[in-house]
Amino acid sequence: MPFPIKTCVICHEEFELRPDKPGFANRCPSCSEPESTEPETRRPTDYAERRAEHEVNAARRRAIRDLLYRKDS
Ligand SMILES: [Zn+2]
């Protein structure tokens, strides 16, 4: 039984909206974590690096998905 697929408002990556997912319903787990669970303990540099890495991964996944879709059509 698949969960509904939502698009993150922060990084625009698609994610499964699980009933027990913490944070906002319109943010993926990676974008929900830093602000909702650890607002003070995480250093700004760590947060920026995590975000940059996250966005690179999301872009890479989008590119791969576009290739797969293009092959089907
Ligand atoms: Zn996100």
PDB file of the backbone (N, CA, C, O) and the ligand in Angstrom, with CONECT records:
HET     ZN  A 101       1
ATOM      1  N   MET A   1       0.858  -1.198   0.000  1.00  0.00           N
ATOM      2  CA  MET A   1       0.000   0.000   0.000  1.00  0.00           C
ATOM      3  C   MET A   1       0.886   1.238   0.000  1.00  0.00           C
ATOM      4  O   MET A   1       1.507   1.560   1.013  1.00  0.00           O
ATOM      5  N   PRO A   2       0.946   1.928  -1.126  1.00  0.00           N
ATOM      6  CA  PRO A   2       1.843   3.087  -1.206  1.00  0.00           C
ATOM      7  C   PRO A   2       1.291   4.286  -0.459  1.00  0.00           C
ATOM      8  O   PRO A   2       0.079   4.470  -0.349  1.00  0.00           O
ATOM      9  N   PHE A   3       2.214   5.103   0.057  1.00  0.00           N
ATOM     10  CA  PHE A   3       1.808   6.345   0.695  1.00  0.00           C
ATOM     11  C   PHE A   3       1.635   7.417  -0.379  1.00  0.00           C
ATOM     12  O   PHE A   3       2.220   7.307  -1.457  1.00  0.00           O
ATOM     13  N   PRO A   4       0.841   8.452  -0.101  1.00  0.00           N
ATOM     14  CA  PRO A   4       0.697   9.541  -1.076  1.00  0.00           C
ATOM     15  C   PRO A   4       2.026  10.253  -1.291  1.00  0.00           C
ATOM     16  O   PRO A   4       2.793  10.459  -0.350  1.00  0.00           O
ATOM     17  N   ILE A   5       2.291  10.628  -2.548  1.00  0.00           N
ATOM     18  CA  ILE A   5       3.534  11.322  -2.884  1.00  0.00           C
ATOM     19  C   ILE A   5       3.309  12.829  -2.852  1.00  0.00           C
ATOM     20  O   ILE A   5       2.426  13.360  -3.526  1.00  0.00           O
ATOM     21  N   LYS A   6       4.135  13.504  -2.047  1.00  0.00           N
ATOM     22  CA  LYS A   6       4.060  14.964  -1.942  1.00  0.00           C
ATOM     23  C   LYS A   6       5.350  15.575  -2.468  1.00  0.00           C
ATOM     24  O   LYS A   6       6.384  14.909  -2.515  1.00  0.00           O
ATOM     25  N   THR A   7       5.288  16.848  -2.867  1.00  0.00           N
ATOM     26  CA  THR A   7       6.481  17.567  -3.294  1.00  0.00           C
ATOM     27  C   THR A   7       6.886  18.552  -2.213  1.00  0.00           C
ATOM     28  O   THR A   7       6.089  19.387  -1.785  1.00  0.00           O
ATOM     29  N   CYS A   8       8.139  18.446  -1.774  1.00  0.00           N
ATOM     30  CA  CYS A   8       8.654  19.306  -0.713  1.00  0.00           C
ATOM     31  C   CYS A   8       8.654  20.765  -1.166  1.00  0.00           C
ATOM     32  O   CYS A   8       9.102  21.076  -2.269  1.00  0.00           O
ATOM     33  N   VAL A   9       8.146  21.670  -0.300  1.00  0.00           N
ATOM     34  CA  VAL A   9       8.104  23.092  -0.659  1.00  0.00           C
ATOM     35  C   VAL A   9       9.480  23.731  -0.555  1.00  0.00           C
ATOM     36  O   VAL A   9       9.693  24.821  -1.086  1.00  0.00           O
ATOM     37  N   ILE A  10      10.418  23.074   0.119  1.00  0.00           N
ATOM     38  CA  ILE A  10      11.757  23.637   0.301  1.00  0.00           C
ATOM     39  C   ILE A  10      12.679  23.229  -0.847  1.00  0.00           C
ATOM     40  O   ILE A  10      13.268  24.095  -1.495  1.00  0.00           O
ATOM     41  N   CYS A  11      12.814  21.937  -1.109  1.00  0.00           N
ATOM     42  CA  CYS A  11      13.782  21.474  -2.109  1.00  0.00           C
ATOM     43  C   CYS A  11      13.093  20.905  -3.346  1.00  0.00           C
ATOM     44  O   CYS A  11      13.764  20.501  -4.295  1.00  0.00           O
ATOM     45  N   HIS A  12      11.761  20.869  -3.346  1.00  0.00           N
ATOM     46  CA  HIS A  12      10.984  20.391  -4.496  1.00  0.00           C
ATOM     47  C   HIS A  12      11.261  18.933  -4.823  1.00  0.00           C
ATOM     48  O   HIS A  12      11.063  18.492  -5.955  1.00  0.00           O
ATOM     49  N   GLU A  13      11.716  18.199  -3.836  1.00  0.00           N
ATOM     50  CA  GLU A  13      11.920  16.769  -4.023  1.00  0.00           C
ATOM     51  C   GLU A  13      10.637  16.037  -3.622  1.00  0.00           C
ATOM     52  O   GLU A  13       9.971  16.421  -2.660  1.00  0.00           O
ATOM     53  N   GLU A  14      10.300  14.994  -4.355  1.00  0.00           N
ATOM     54  CA  GLU A  14       9.109  14.229  -4.006  1.00  0.00           C
ATOM     55  C   GLU A  14       9.420  13.262  -2.869  1.00  0.00           C
ATOM     56  O   GLU A  14      10.508  12.690  -2.804  1.00  0.00           O
ATOM     57  N   PHE A  15       8.444  13.088  -1.971  1.00  0.00           N
ATOM     58  CA  PHE A  15       8.646  12.183  -0.853  1.00  0.00           C
ATOM     59  C   PHE A  15       7.321  11.531  -0.488  1.00  0.00           C
ATOM     60  O   PHE A  15       6.253  12.032  -0.839  1.00  0.00           O
ATOM     61  N   GLU A  16       7.401  10.402   0.225  1.00  0.00           N
ATOM     62  CA  GLU A  16       6.198   9.721   0.685  1.00  0.00           C
ATOM     63  C   GLU A  16       5.693  10.386   1.960  1.00  0.00           C
ATOM     64  O   GLU A  16       6.440  10.552   2.924  1.00  0.00           O
ATOM     65  N   LEU A  17       4.429  10.761   1.955  1.00  0.00           N
ATOM     66  CA  LEU A  17       3.844  11.347   3.157  1.00  0.00           C
ATOM     67  C   LEU A  17       3.319  10.226   4.040  1.00  0.00           C
ATOM     68  O   LEU A  17       2.186   9.767   3.895  1.00  0.00           O
ATOM     69  N   ARG A  18       4.178   9.799   4.960  1.00  0.00           N
ATOM     70  CA  ARG A  18       3.788   8.731   5.880  1.00  0.00           C
ATOM     71  C   ARG A  18       3.014   9.320   7.057  1.00  0.00           C
ATOM     72  O   ARG A  18       3.259  10.452   7.472  1.00  0.00           O
ATOM     73  N   PRO A  19       2.080   8.537   7.585  1.00  0.00           N
ATOM     74  CA  PRO A  19       1.268   9.033   8.710  1.00  0.00           C
ATOM     75  C   PRO A  19       2.121   9.424   9.915  1.00  0.00           C
ATOM     76  O   PRO A  19       1.752  10.334  10.658  1.00  0.00           O
ATOM     77  N   ASP A  20       3.261   8.747  10.120  1.00  0.00           N
ATOM     78  CA  ASP A  20       4.068   9.037  11.314  1.00  0.00           C
ATOM     79  C   ASP A  20       5.237   9.966  11.005  1.00  0.00           C
ATOM     80  O   ASP A  20       6.140  10.119  11.828  1.00  0.00           O
ATOM     81  N   LYS A  21       5.229  10.599   9.805  1.00  0.00           N
ATOM     82  CA  LYS A  21       6.329  11.492   9.446  1.00  0.00           C
ATOM     83  C   LYS A  21       6.331  12.723  10.340  1.00  0.00           C
ATOM     84  O   LYS A  21       5.303  13.388  10.469  1.00  0.00           O
ATOM     85  N   PRO A  22       7.469  13.041  10.963  1.00  0.00           N
ATOM     86  CA  PRO A  22       7.535  14.247  11.788  1.00  0.00           C
ATOM     87  C   PRO A  22       7.642  15.503  10.937  1.00  0.00           C
ATOM     88  O   PRO A  22       8.008  15.435   9.763  1.00  0.00           O
ATOM     89  N   GLY A  23       7.321  16.650  11.527  1.00  0.00           N
ATOM     90  CA  GLY A  23       7.472  17.916  10.810  1.00  0.00           C
ATOM     91  C   GLY A  23       6.275  18.243   9.944  1.00  0.00           C
ATOM     92  O   GLY A  23       5.191  17.688  10.123  1.00  0.00           O
ATOM     93  N   PHE A  24       6.482  19.145   9.006  1.00  0.00           N
ATOM     94  CA  PHE A  24       5.384  19.628   8.171  1.00  0.00           C
ATOM     95  C   PHE A  24       5.010  18.598   7.119  1.00  0.00           C
ATOM     96  O   PHE A  24       5.851  17.821   6.665  1.00  0.00           O
ATOM     97  N   ALA A  25       3.734  18.600   6.735  1.00  0.00           N
ATOM     98  CA  ALA A  25       3.257  17.659   5.724  1.00  0.00           C
ATOM     99  C   ALA A  25       3.721  18.035   4.330  1.00  0.00           C
ATOM    100  O   ALA A  25       3.725  17.203   3.422  1.00  0.00           O
ATOM    101  N   ASN A  26       4.118  19.309   4.160  1.00  0.00           N
ATOM    102  CA  ASN A  26       4.540  19.735   2.824  1.00  0.00           C
ATOM    103  C   ASN A  26       6.058  19.853   2.719  1.00  0.00           C
ATOM    104  O   ASN A  26       6.571  20.475   1.789  1.00  0.00           O
ATOM    105  N   ARG A  27       6.785  19.252   3.680  1.00  0.00           N
ATOM    106  CA  ARG A  27       8.243  19.225   3.598  1.00  0.00           C
ATOM    107  C   ARG A  27       8.722  17.786   3.703  1.00  0.00           C
ATOM    108  O   ARG A  27       8.150  16.985   4.442  1.00  0.00           O
ATOM    109  N   CYS A  28       9.784  17.459   2.953  1.00  0.00           N
ATOM    110  CA  CYS A  28      10.342  16.121   3.030  1.00  0.00           C
ATOM    111  C   CYS A  28      11.030  15.946   4.387  1.00  0.00           C
ATOM    112  O   CYS A  28      11.344  16.936   5.048  1.00  0.00           O
ATOM    113  N   PRO A  29      11.267  14.711   4.807  1.00  0.00           N
ATOM    114  CA  PRO A  29      11.893  14.468   6.115  1.00  0.00           C
ATOM    115  C   PRO A  29      13.196  15.234   6.297  1.00  0.00           C
ATOM    116  O   PRO A  29      13.456  15.745   7.387  1.00  0.00           O
ATOM    117  N   SER A  30      14.019  15.326   5.260  1.00  0.00           N
ATOM    118  CA  SER A  30      15.306  16.013   5.378  1.00  0.00           C
ATOM    119  C   SER A  30      15.132  17.492   5.673  1.00  0.00           C
ATOM    120  O   SER A  30      15.903  18.057   6.448  1.00  0.00           O
ATOM    121  N   CYS A  31      14.146  18.124   5.078  1.00  0.00           N
ATOM    122  CA  CYS A  31      13.932  19.552   5.289  1.00  0.00           C
ATOM    123  C   CYS A  31      13.145  19.809   6.572  1.00  0.00           C
ATOM    124  O   CYS A  31      13.169  20.924   7.092  1.00  0.00           O
ATOM    125  N   SER A  32      12.458  18.812   7.082  1.00  0.00           N
ATOM    126  CA  SER A  32      11.686  19.001   8.303  1.00  0.00           C
ATOM    127  C   SER A  32      12.581  18.945   9.531  1.00  0.00           C
ATOM    128  O   SER A  32      12.359  19.668  10.502  1.00  0.00           O
ATOM    129  N   GLU A  33      13.591  18.084   9.487  1.00  0.00           N
ATOM    130  CA  GLU A  33      14.400  17.805  10.668  1.00  0.00           C
ATOM    131  C   GLU A  33      15.083  19.018  11.292  1.00  0.00           C
ATOM    132  O   GLU A  33      14.851  19.305  12.467  1.00  0.00           O
ATOM    133  N   PRO A  34      15.927  19.747  10.535  1.00  0.00           N
ATOM    134  CA  PRO A  34      16.774  20.770  11.174  1.00  0.00           C
ATOM    135  C   PRO A  34      15.972  21.806  11.946  1.00  0.00           C
ATOM    136  O   PRO A  34      16.383  22.211  13.033  1.00  0.00           O
ATOM    137  N   GLU A  35      14.841  22.242  11.412  1.00  0.00           N
ATOM    138  CA  GLU A  35      14.094  23.313  12.037  1.00  0.00           C
ATOM    139  C   GLU A  35      13.178  22.822  13.149  1.00  0.00           C
ATOM    140  O   GLU A  35      12.971  23.519  14.142  1.00  0.00           O
ATOM    141  N   SER A  36      12.629  21.623  12.984  1.00  0.00           N
ATOM    142  CA  SER A  36      11.601  21.194  13.912  1.00  0.00           C
ATOM    143  C   SER A  36      12.162  20.456  15.121  1.00  0.00           C
ATOM    144  O   SER A  36      11.577  20.521  16.202  1.00  0.00           O
ATOM    145  N   THR A  37      13.296  19.748  14.962  1.00  0.00           N
ATOM    146  CA  THR A  37      13.763  18.914  16.058  1.00  0.00           C
ATOM    147  C   THR A  37      15.046  19.432  16.701  1.00  0.00           C
ATOM    148  O   THR A  37      15.246  19.244  17.901  1.00  0.00           O
ATOM    149  N   GLU A  38      15.929  20.087  15.921  1.00  0.00           N
ATOM    150  CA  GLU A  38      17.195  20.538  16.483  1.00  0.00           C
ATOM    151  C   GLU A  38      17.479  21.980  16.077  1.00  0.00           C
ATOM    152  O   GLU A  38      18.408  22.229  15.309  1.00  0.00           O
ATOM    153  N   PRO A  39      16.702  22.926  16.573  1.00  0.00           N
ATOM    154  CA  PRO A  39      16.868  24.318  16.123  1.00  0.00           C
ATOM    155  C   PRO A  39      18.148  24.965  16.633  1.00  0.00           C
ATOM    156  O   PRO A  39      18.686  25.852  15.970  1.00  0.00           O
ATOM    157  N   GLU A  40      18.652  24.545  17.797  1.00  0.00           N
ATOM    158  CA  GLU A  40      19.771  25.254  18.404  1.00  0.00           C
ATOM    159  C   GLU A  40      21.091  24.503  18.310  1.00  0.00           C
ATOM    160  O   GLU A  40      22.155  25.120  18.268  1.00  0.00           O
ATOM    161  N   THR A  41      21.029  23.168  18.276  1.00  0.00           N
ATOM    162  CA  THR A  41      22.265  22.395  18.404  1.00  0.00           C
ATOM    163  C   THR A  41      23.039  22.326  17.102  1.00  0.00           C
ATOM    164  O   THR A  41      24.250  22.107  17.112  1.00  0.00           O
ATOM    165  N   ARG A  42      22.355  22.509  15.980  1.00  0.00           N
ATOM    166  CA  ARG A  42      23.030  22.363  14.691  1.00  0.00           C
ATOM    167  C   ARG A  42      23.668  23.680  14.260  1.00  0.00           C
ATOM    168  O   ARG A  42      22.997  24.712  14.242  1.00  0.00           O
ATOM    169  N   ARG A  43      24.938  23.660  13.916  1.00  0.00           N
ATOM    170  CA  ARG A  43      25.622  24.872  13.493  1.00  0.00           C
ATOM    171  C   ARG A  43      25.165  25.288  12.093  1.00  0.00           C
ATOM    172  O   ARG A  43      24.844  24.428  11.272  1.00  0.00           O
ATOM    173  N   PRO A  44      25.132  26.582  11.810  1.00  0.00           N
ATOM    174  CA  PRO A  44      24.686  27.062  10.494  1.00  0.00           C
ATOM    175  C   PRO A  44      25.462  26.440   9.342  1.00  0.00           C
ATOM    176  O   PRO A  44      24.880  26.142   8.299  1.00  0.00           O
ATOM    177  N   THR A  45      26.753  26.240   9.510  1.00  0.00           N
ATOM    178  CA  THR A  45      27.555  25.664   8.432  1.00  0.00           C
ATOM    179  C   THR A  45      27.108  24.234   8.141  1.00  0.00           C
ATOM    180  O   THR A  45      27.001  23.836   6.981  1.00  0.00           O
ATOM    181  N   ASP A  46      26.847  23.462   9.198  1.00  0.00           N
ATOM    182  CA  ASP A  46      26.379  22.096   9.004  1.00  0.00           C
ATOM    183  C   ASP A  46      25.056  22.102   8.259  1.00  0.00           C
ATOM    184  O   ASP A  46      24.839  21.305   7.346  1.00  0.00           O
ATOM    185  N   TYR A  47      24.185  23.000   8.653  1.00  0.00           N
ATOM    186  CA  TYR A  47      22.870  23.073   8.032  1.00  0.00           C
ATOM    187  C   TYR A  47      23.004  23.435   6.554  1.00  0.00           C
ATOM    188  O   TYR A  47      22.349  22.833   5.703  1.00  0.00           O
ATOM    189  N   ALA A  48      23.846  24.412   6.251  1.00  0.00           N
ATOM    190  CA  ALA A  48      24.031  24.834   4.859  1.00  0.00           C
ATOM    191  C   ALA A  48      24.620  23.698   4.032  1.00  0.00           C
ATOM    192  O   ALA A  48      24.204  23.464   2.897  1.00  0.00           O
ATOM    193  N   GLU A  49      25.592  22.995   4.609  1.00  0.00           N
ATOM    194  CA  GLU A  49      26.203  21.886   3.880  1.00  0.00           C
ATOM    195  C   GLU A  49      25.193  20.776   3.627  1.00  0.00           C
ATOM    196  O   GLU A  49      25.145  20.205   2.537  1.00  0.00           O
ATOM    197  N   ARG A  50      24.387  20.474   4.640  1.00  0.00           N
ATOM    198  CA  ARG A  50      23.367  19.449   4.484  1.00  0.00           C
ATOM    199  C   ARG A  50      22.371  19.843   3.401  1.00  0.00           C
ATOM    200  O   ARG A  50      21.983  19.025   2.567  1.00  0.00           O
ATOM    201  N   ARG A  51      21.966  21.101   3.429  1.00  0.00           N
ATOM    202  CA  ARG A  51      21.011  21.594   2.433  1.00  0.00           C
ATOM    203  C   ARG A  51      21.595  21.512   1.036  1.00  0.00           C
ATOM    204  O   ARG A  51      20.929  21.058   0.105  1.00  0.00           O
ATOM    205  N   ALA A  52      22.848  21.954   0.883  1.00  0.00           N
ATOM    206  CA  ALA A  52      23.490  21.935  -0.438  1.00  0.00           C
ATOM    207  C   ALA A  52      23.577  20.498  -0.948  1.00  0.00           C
ATOM    208  O   ALA A  52      23.251  20.224  -2.103  1.00  0.00           O
ATOM    209  N   GLU A  53      24.011  19.594  -0.094  1.00  0.00           N
ATOM    210  CA  GLU A  53      24.135  18.189  -0.482  1.00  0.00           C
ATOM    211  C   GLU A  53      22.769  17.621  -0.833  1.00  0.00           C
ATOM    212  O   GLU A  53      22.625  16.876  -1.802  1.00  0.00           O
ATOM    213  N   HIS A  54      21.775  17.975  -0.041  1.00  0.00           N
ATOM    214  CA  HIS A  54      20.419  17.497  -0.257  1.00  0.00           C
ATOM    215  C   HIS A  54      19.904  17.962  -1.613  1.00  0.00           C
ATOM    216  O   HIS A  54      19.275  17.196  -2.342  1.00  0.00           O
ATOM    217  N   GLU A  55      20.172  19.212  -1.944  1.00  0.00           N
ATOM    218  CA  GLU A  55      19.685  19.752  -3.211  1.00  0.00           C
ATOM    219  C   GLU A  55      20.398  19.123  -4.398  1.00  0.00           C
ATOM    220  O   GLU A  55      19.793  18.914  -5.449  1.00  0.00           O
ATOM    221  N   VAL A  56      21.682  18.821  -4.234  1.00  0.00           N
ATOM    222  CA  VAL A  56      22.422  18.151  -5.310  1.00  0.00           C
ATOM    223  C   VAL A  56      21.840  16.763  -5.539  1.00  0.00           C
ATOM    224  O   VAL A  56      21.630  16.353  -6.680  1.00  0.00           O
ATOM    225  N   ASN A  57      21.581  16.043  -4.456  1.00  0.00           N
ATOM    226  CA  ASN A  57      21.007  14.709  -4.589  1.00  0.00           C
ATOM    227  C   ASN A  57      19.637  14.772  -5.241  1.00  0.00           C
ATOM    228  O   ASN A  57      19.309  13.937  -6.084  1.00  0.00           O
ATOM    229  N   ALA A  58      18.841  15.748  -4.859  1.00  0.00           N
ATOM    230  CA  ALA A  58      17.501  15.884  -5.418  1.00  0.00           C
ATOM    231  C   ALA A  58      17.572  16.187  -6.905  1.00  0.00           C
ATOM    232  O   ALA A  58      16.801  15.638  -7.693  1.00  0.00           O
ATOM    233  N   ALA A  59      18.488  17.056  -7.289  1.00  0.00           N
ATOM    234  CA  ALA A  59      18.639  17.412  -8.701  1.00  0.00           C
ATOM    235  C   ALA A  59      19.088  16.204  -9.502  1.00  0.00           C
ATOM    236  O   ALA A  59      18.624  15.977 -10.620  1.00  0.00           O
ATOM    237  N   ARG A  60      20.011  15.418  -8.911  1.00  0.00           N
ATOM    238  CA  ARG A  60      20.507  14.225  -9.596  1.00  0.00           C
ATOM    239  C   ARG A  60      19.372  13.225  -9.794  1.00  0.00           C
ATOM    240  O   ARG A  60      19.239  12.628 -10.863  1.00  0.00           O
ATOM    241  N   ARG A  61      18.555  13.048  -8.752  1.00  0.00           N
ATOM    242  CA  ARG A  61      17.444  12.105  -8.846  1.00  0.00           C
ATOM    243  C   ARG A  61      16.423  12.568  -9.889  1.00  0.00           C
ATOM    244  O   ARG A  61      15.863  11.760 -10.629  1.00  0.00           O
ATOM    245  N   ARG A  62      16.191  13.887  -9.933  1.00  0.00           N
ATOM    246  CA  ARG A  62      15.261  14.423 -10.928  1.00  0.00           C
ATOM    247  C   ARG A  62      15.775  14.159 -12.334  1.00  0.00           C
ATOM    248  O   ARG A  62      15.005  13.781 -13.217  1.00  0.00           O
ATOM    249  N   ALA A  63      17.079  14.356 -12.547  1.00  0.00           N
ATOM    250  CA  ALA A  63      17.670  14.160 -13.875  1.00  0.00           C
ATOM    251  C   ALA A  63      17.518  12.701 -14.301  1.00  0.00           C
ATOM    252  O   ALA A  63      17.161  12.413 -15.443  1.00  0.00           O
ATOM    253  N   ILE A  64      17.793  11.782 -13.370  1.00  0.00           N
ATOM    254  CA  ILE A  64      17.671  10.351 -13.680  1.00  0.00           C
ATOM    255  C   ILE A  64      16.230  10.010 -14.001  1.00  0.00           C
ATOM    256  O   ILE A  64      15.955   9.248 -14.928  1.00  0.00           O
ATOM    257  N   ARG A  65      15.304  10.579 -13.226  1.00  0.00           N
ATOM    258  CA  ARG A  65      13.895  10.283 -13.450  1.00  0.00           C
ATOM    259  C   ARG A  65      13.437  10.820 -14.809  1.00  0.00           C
ATOM    260  O   ARG A  65      12.665  10.173 -15.518  1.00  0.00           O
ATOM    261  N   ASP A  66      13.925  12.010 -15.157  1.00  0.00           N
ATOM    262  CA  ASP A  66      13.578  12.579 -16.469  1.00  0.00           C
ATOM    263  C   ASP A  66      14.058  11.671 -17.585  1.00  0.00           C
ATOM    264  O   ASP A  66      13.351  11.463 -18.571  1.00  0.00           O
ATOM    265  N   LEU A  67      15.266  11.127 -17.430  1.00  0.00           N
ATOM    266  CA  LEU A  67      15.801  10.222 -18.449  1.00  0.00           C
ATOM    267  C   LEU A  67      14.918   8.992 -18.582  1.00  0.00           C
ATOM    268  O   LEU A  67      14.624   8.551 -19.693  1.00  0.00           O
ATOM    269  N   LEU A  68      14.494   8.439 -17.452  1.00  0.00           N
ATOM    270  CA  LEU A  68      13.680   7.230 -17.480  1.00  0.00           C
ATOM    271  C   LEU A  68      12.333   7.511 -18.139  1.00  0.00           C
ATOM    272  O   LEU A  68      11.846   6.718 -18.945  1.00  0.00           O
ATOM    273  N   TYR A  69      11.739   8.646 -17.787  1.00  0.00           N
ATOM    274  CA  TYR A  69      10.441   8.987 -18.389  1.00  0.00           C
ATOM    275  C   TYR A  69      10.583   9.186 -19.889  1.00  0.00           C
ATOM    276  O   TYR A  69       9.736   8.757 -20.672  1.00  0.00           O
ATOM    277  N   ARG A  70      11.677   9.851 -20.275  1.00  0.00           N
ATOM    278  CA  ARG A  70      11.860  10.143 -21.684  1.00  0.00           C
ATOM    279  C   ARG A  70      11.997   8.835 -22.481  1.00  0.00           C
ATOM    280  O   ARG A  70      11.552   8.736 -23.624  1.00  0.00           O
ATOM    281  N   LYS A  71      12.623   7.840 -21.846  1.00  0.00           N
ATOM    282  CA  LYS A  71      12.821   6.561 -22.530  1.00  0.00           C
ATOM    283  C   LYS A  71      11.475   5.855 -22.741  1.00  0.00           C
ATOM    284  O   LYS A  71      11.271   5.173 -23.745  1.00  0.00           O
ATOM    285  N   ASP A  72      10.559   6.033 -21.774  1.00  0.00           N
ATOM    286  CA  ASP A  72       9.269   5.370 -21.870  1.00  0.00           C
ATOM    287  C   ASP A  72       8.391   5.975 -22.958  1.00  0.00           C
ATOM    288  O   ASP A  72       7.683   5.259 -23.666  1.00  0.00           O
ATOM    289  N   SER A  73       8.441   7.281 -23.082  1.00  0.00           N
ATOM    290  CA  SER A  73       7.503   7.954 -23.973  1.00  0.00           C
ATOM    291  C   SER A  73       7.944   7.916 -25.428  1.00  0.00           C
ATOM    292  O   SER A  73       7.252   8.445 -26.297  1.00  0.00           O
TER     293      SER A  73
HETATM  294 ZN    ZN A 101      13.041  18.817   1.091  1.00  0.00          ZN2+
END
